[in-house]
Amino acid sequence: MIILPNFYFAPVSYFALWLKSEDVHLEQWENFPKQTYRNRCVIQGANGKLPLIIPIEHSGARIMKDIKISYASDWQKLHWKSIRSAYQSSPYFEHYENTLIPVFEKKETFLFDMNLKTLDWVNTILKFDFSYQLTDKYIKDTEGTDAREMFNAKKESPHLYPEYIQVFSDRFDFMNDLSILDLICNLGPKSAIYINNE
């Protein structure tokens, strides 16, 4: 058993760990930690790493499954525009564009549901069986693997992956372990093999 957090377009390392794991439980009862991949992903933009952050309502709710998304700003439009701007010249963006647009169209109430939607999209594109159960309570000490604190959005990833050609490779050195969006837009169907090999 492994307990994984529920991320927004998670980094490559997250899916690499998932593929090696059995009996995956997605955590929904944890206290929401700030500044993590739970409400952000990092893509490669024209000026370097670009974090895309989903704003949340500060309503007093602290449990992950109860965290509501704020629509005070049109973040969906901004995220979509940023993703399209970053990856429209990538080899595979046009192949996936029409399946990706709906992810940003419906206004999900809860962050958890939005993240599940991104997970479903990745699952469909990569044709992996990312089967999981949701936790039914908060387990402080698990007998399995606790990966809830394993991914740090504020530090460089400890996981080093083979380089592939990124959209702005002419401007920047290889950016390691970005959002799965970066891998899929640049490698397309080969993303599954890339992750499997890790």
Secondary structure, 3 states (H helix, E strand, C coil): CEEECCCCCCEHHHHHHHHHCCCEEECCCCECCCCCCCCEEEEEECCEEEEEECCECCCCCCEHHHCEECCCCCHHHHHHHHHHHHHCCCCCHHHHHHHHHHHHCCCCCEHHHHHHHHHHHHHHHHCCCCCCEECCCCCCCCCCEECCCCCCCCCCCCCCCCCCCCCCCCCCCCCCCCEHHHHHHHHCCHHHHHHHCC
